[in-house]
Amino acid sequence: MNTLQAIILAIIEGITEFLPVSSTGHMIIASSFFGIAHEDFTKLFTIVIQLGAILSVVVLYFKRFFQTLDFYFKLLVAFIPAVVLGLLLSDFIDGLLENPVTVAVSLLIGGLILLKVDEWFNKPDTAETSQEITYLQAFKIGMFQCLAMIPGVSRSGASIVGGMSQKLSRTTAAEFSFFLAVPTMLGATAKKCYDYYKAGFELSHDQVNLLVIGNVVAFIVALLAIKTFIGFLTKNGFKVFGYYRIIAGIVLLLIHFFIHPLTII
């Protein structure tokens, strides 16, 4: 991986982390086009730089994020399903990360679902703010988030839809999804780093620099993306993201099967 590739992947991460289009899926596809997706460092990079994007939430929502212990306990309850399933299905998930067809199919199916989400959950009547979410609602949202272990599903999309299924407004569901991303990505980053070193790999000076650059770029881009997304989502809903996912999924499948296989293993 060179510096330009790292910057491009970080820009993709910053833009897509909070959109219901799957940041991991987009980075898998981009890195496969670059021909670097098979590299162990690339797999580490695509996970670790998500932390930079996620930290933008802490900056933008500083006053609302640092509040009551009760709110943190709710985040913990929502985080637990991902911890349990992530540990149990680690090898299976790693296998899925090496299959761009999985990403394409997930984009397509997720897009079809997003076309109908606003119709299915159009009567929010609970929790005007993320702090008012109940423990049961938090747990159910956490279960939805686990769907994002399948590349291409979208962590933010799954958790936002999960929130809307609990009769939260689009804005409240999106904000709780952002907050939930903080412990989720901290945990994912810690586990990936541990696995990387456990496998006997060591980071070179250049690789450390790439991780720093990636996190900084993802952080800056995500700062701009969050506010834009919240405003757009509140006014327009999910349909445009649904159409985007469907088109992207079809294009990727056509490229893979009829033009050039997107092999990354």
C-alpha positions as CSV (number, residue, x, y, z in Angstrom):
1,M,0.0,0.0,0.0
2,N,1.3,3.4,-0.9
3,T,0.4,6.8,0.5
4,L,-2.0,7.7,-2.3
5,Q,-3.9,4.4,-1.9
6,A,-4.1,5.0,1.9
7,I,-5.5,8.5,1.4
8,I,-8.1,7.3,-1.1
9,L,-9.2,4.5,1.2
10,A,-9.4,6.9,4.1
11,I,-11.6,9.3,2.1
12,I,-13.9,6.4,1.1
13,E,-14.1,5.5,4.8
14,G,-14.8,9.0,6.0
15,I,-17.6,9.5,3.5
16,T,-19.3,6.1,3.8
17,E,-18.9,5.2,7.5
18,F,-22.1,7.0,8.5
19,L,-24.0,6.4,5.3
20,P,-26.1,3.2,4.9
21,V,-23.9,2.0,2.1
22,S,-21.2,-0.1,3.9
23,S,-17.8,1.5,4.4
24,T,-16.1,-1.9,4.7
25,G,-17.7,-3.1,1.5
26,H,-16.5,0.0,-0.4
27,M,-13.0,-0.3,1.0
28,I,-12.9,-4.0,0.1
29,I,-13.9,-3.2,-3.5
30,A,-11.5,-0.3,-3.8
31,S,-8.5,-2.2,-2.4
32,S,-9.3,-5.1,-4.7
33,F,-9.1,-2.7,-7.7
34,F,-5.8,-1.5,-6.3
35,G,-4.6,-5.1,-6.1
36,I,-3.7,-4.8,-2.4
37,A,-6.7,-6.4,-0.7
38,H,-4.9,-9.7,-0.2
39,E,-2.3,-8.0,2.0
40,D,-2.5,-8.5,5.7
41,F,-1.7,-4.9,6.4
42,T,-4.6,-3.7,4.1
43,K,-7.0,-5.8,6.2
44,L,-5.6,-4.2,9.3
45,F,-5.7,-0.7,7.7
46,T,-9.4,-0.9,6.7
47,I,-10.4,-1.7,10.2
48,V,-8.1,0.7,12.1
49,I,-8.9,3.8,10.1
50,Q,-12.6,3.4,10.9
51,L,-11.6,4.5,14.4
52,G,-10.5,7.9,13.1
53,A,-13.9,8.3,11.4
54,I,-15.8,7.2,14.5
55,L,-13.9,9.7,16.8
56,S,-15.4,12.5,14.8
57,V,-18.7,11.6,16.6
58,V,-17.1,12.3,19.9
59,V,-16.0,15.8,18.6
60,L,-19.3,16.7,17.0
61,Y,-21.5,15.4,19.8
62,F,-19.1,16.2,22.7
63,K,-21.6,17.6,25.1
64,R,-24.3,14.9,24.3
65,F,-21.8,12.1,24.3
66,F,-20.4,12.8,27.8
67,Q,-23.5,12.6,29.9
68,T,-25.0,10.2,32.3
69,L,-23.7,6.7,33.3
70,D,-27.1,5.3,32.4
71,F,-26.5,6.3,28.7
72,Y,-23.2,4.5,28.7
73,F,-24.8,1.4,30.2
74,K,-27.3,1.4,27.3
75,L,-24.5,1.7,24.8
76,L,-22.8,-1.3,26.5
77,V,-26.0,-3.3,26.3
78,A,-26.3,-2.5,22.6
79,F,-22.6,-3.4,22.1
80,I,-22.7,-6.8,23.8
81,P,-24.3,-8.7,20.9
82,A,-21.5,-7.6,18.5
83,V,-18.9,-8.8,21.1
84,V,-20.4,-12.2,21.5
85,L,-21.1,-12.9,17.9
86,G,-17.8,-11.3,16.8
87,L,-15.8,-13.7,19.0
88,L,-17.9,-16.7,18.0
89,L,-17.9,-16.1,14.3
90,S,-14.4,-14.5,13.9
91,D,-13.1,-17.0,11.3
92,F,-16.3,-17.0,9.3
93,I,-16.4,-13.2,9.2
94,D,-12.8,-13.1,8.0
95,G,-13.7,-15.5,5.2
96,L,-16.6,-13.2,4.1
97,L,-14.2,-10.2,4.0
98,E,-12.3,-12.0,1.3
99,N,-15.3,-12.3,-1.0
100,P,-16.3,-9.2,-3.1
101,V,-19.3,-11.1,-4.5
102,T,-20.7,-11.1,-0.9
103,V,-20.3,-7.4,-0.8
104,A,-22.1,-6.9,-4.1
105,V,-25.0,-9.2,-3.1
106,S,-25.3,-7.5,0.3
107,L,-25.4,-4.1,-1.4
108,L,-28.1,-5.2,-3.7
109,I,-30.3,-6.8,-1.0
110,G,-29.7,-3.9,1.4
111,G,-30.7,-1.5,-1.3
112,L,-34.0,-3.2,-1.9
113,I,-34.7,-3.0,1.9
114,L,-33.8,0.7,2.1
115,L,-36.4,1.4,-0.6
116,K,-39.1,0.3,1.8
117,V,-37.7,1.3,5.2
118,D,-39.5,4.7,5.3
119,E,-42.8,3.0,4.6
120,W,-42.3,0.2,7.1
121,F,-41.3,2.4,10.0
122,N,-43.0,5.8,9.4
123,K,-44.7,6.3,12.8
124,P,-42.1,7.1,15.4
125,D,-43.6,7.6,18.9
126,T,-40.8,7.0,21.4
127,A,-37.5,8.5,22.5
128,E,-37.1,12.0,21.2
129,T,-33.4,11.9,22.0
130,S,-30.8,9.1,22.1
131,Q,-30.6,9.4,25.9
132,E,-34.3,8.4,26.2
133,I,-33.8,5.0,24.5
134,T,-34.7,2.1,26.8
135,Y,-32.4,-0.8,27.6
136,L,-34.6,-3.2,25.6
137,Q,-34.5,-0.9,22.6
138,A,-30.8,-0.6,22.9
139,F,-30.3,-4.4,23.0
140,K,-32.5,-4.9,19.9
141,I,-30.6,-2.2,18.0
142,G,-27.4,-4.0,19.0
143,M,-28.8,-7.2,17.5
144,F,-29.5,-5.4,14.2
145,Q,-26.0,-4.0,14.2
146,C,-24.7,-7.6,14.1
147,L,-26.0,-8.0,10.6
148,A,-23.2,-5.7,9.5
149,M,-20.7,-8.5,10.2
150,I,-21.7,-9.5,6.7
151,P,-19.6,-7.2,4.4
152,G,-21.7,-4.9,2.4
153,V,-24.6,-4.7,4.9
154,S,-23.5,-1.4,6.5
155,R,-23.2,-1.1,10.3
156,S,-24.8,2.4,10.3
157,G,-27.6,1.2,8.0
158,A,-28.4,-1.9,10.1
159,S,-28.4,0.0,13.4
160,I,-30.4,2.9,12.1
161,V,-33.0,0.5,10.7
162,G,-32.9,-1.3,14.0
163,G,-33.7,2.0,15.8
164,M,-36.5,2.8,13.5
165,S,-38.0,-0.7,14.0
166,Q,-38.2,0.4,17.7
167,K,-40.2,3.4,16.7
168,L,-37.4,5.9,16.9
169,S,-37.3,8.8,14.5
170,R,-34.8,8.7,11.7
171,T,-32.7,11.4,13.4
172,T,-32.7,9.7,16.8
173,A,-31.9,6.3,15.4
174,A,-29.1,7.8,13.3
175,E,-27.6,9.6,16.3
176,F,-27.7,6.5,18.5
177,S,-26.1,4.5,15.7
178,F,-23.2,7.1,15.7
179,F,-22.8,6.8,19.5
180,L,-22.9,3.0,19.3
181,A,-20.1,3.1,16.7
182,V,-17.6,4.4,19.2
183,P,-17.4,1.3,21.5
184,T,-18.0,-1.0,18.5
185,M,-15.1,0.3,16.5
186,L,-12.8,0.6,19.5
187,G,-13.4,-3.1,20.2
188,A,-13.0,-4.1,16.5
189,T,-9.7,-2.1,16.3
190,A,-8.3,-3.6,19.5
191,K,-9.2,-7.1,18.3
192,K,-7.8,-6.7,14.9
193,C,-4.5,-5.2,16.2
194,Y,-4.3,-8.1,18.7
195,D,-4.9,-10.7,16.0
196,Y,-2.3,-9.0,13.7
197,Y,0.5,-9.2,16.3
198,K,-0.6,-12.6,17.5
199,A,-0.1,-13.8,13.9
200,G,3.5,-12.6,14.1
201,F,3.3,-9.5,12.0
202,E,5.1,-6.2,13.0
203,L,4.4,-2.7,11.7
204,S,7.1,-1.0,9.9
205,H,7.8,2.8,10.3
206,D,6.1,3.4,6.9
207,Q,3.0,1.4,7.8
208,V,2.6,3.3,11.1
209,N,2.7,6.5,9.1
210,L,0.1,5.2,6.7
211,L,-2.2,4.3,9.7
212,V,-1.7,7.8,11.1
213,I,-2.5,9.4,7.7
214,G,-5.5,7.2,7.2
215,N,-7.0,8.0,10.6
216,V,-6.5,11.8,10.2
217,V,-8.0,11.9,6.7
218,A,-10.9,9.6,7.7
219,F,-11.5,11.9,10.8
220,I,-11.6,15.1,8.8
221,V,-13.8,13.7,6.0
222,A,-16.2,12.1,8.5
223,L,-16.6,15.5,10.3
224,L,-18.1,16.9,7.1
225,A,-20.1,13.8,6.2
226,I,-22.0,13.4,9.5
227,K,-23.7,16.7,9.5
228,T,-24.5,16.4,5.8
229,F,-26.0,13.0,6.2
230,I,-28.2,13.9,9.2
231,G,-29.7,16.8,7.4
232,F,-30.3,14.8,4.2
233,L,-31.7,11.8,6.1
234,T,-34.1,14.0,8.0
235,K,-35.5,15.6,4.9
236,N,-35.3,12.8,2.3
237,G,-35.2,9.4,4.0
238,F,-33.4,6.3,2.7
239,K,-34.6,5.8,-0.9
240,V,-31.6,7.5,-2.6
241,F,-29.2,5.3,-0.7
242,G,-31.3,2.3,-1.7
243,Y,-31.1,3.1,-5.4
244,Y,-27.4,3.7,-5.0
245,R,-26.8,0.3,-3.4
246,I,-28.8,-1.5,-6.0
247,I,-26.9,0.2,-8.9
248,A,-23.6,-0.4,-7.2
249,G,-24.4,-4.1,-6.4
250,I,-25.5,-4.8,-10.0
251,V,-22.4,-3.0,-11.5
252,L,-20.0,-5.0,-9.3
253,L,-21.7,-8.3,-10.2
254,L,-21.5,-7.4,-13.9
255,I,-17.8,-6.5,-13.6
256,H,-17.0,-9.6,-11.6
257,F,-18.8,-12.1,-13.8
258,F,-18.5,-10.6,-17.3
259,I,-15.5,-8.2,-17.3
260,H,-12.9,-9.1,-14.7
261,P,-13.2,-11.2,-11.6
262,L,-12.6,-9.1,-8.4
263,T,-10.5,-11.7,-6.7
264,I,-8.8,-10.7,-3.5
265,I,-7.6,-14.0,-2.2
